[in-house]
Amino acid sequence: MSNGINFSNMFNCCYKLNAIKALENWNVSNGTNFSGMFSNCTLLNDIKSLENWNVSKGINFSRMFN
């Protein structure tokens, strides 16, 4: 994931993300487009460590959690 740039709609229509235990270990520091990444995800309470993501190069976060 360290070379990923466009994460738009990555988890679109994923209703349960609790099986993804290690999102906090993902390197998304090069990501720029996160628009709609979690669109239509109804259960986000299991993503405990998004606060550890380095998204300092992020440009587009529009509707990320829409």
Buried (B, 14 or more C-beta within 10 A) or exposed (E): EEEBEEBBBBBEEBEEBEEEEEBEEBEBBBBBBBBBBBBEBEEEEEBEEBEEBEBEEBEBBEBBEE
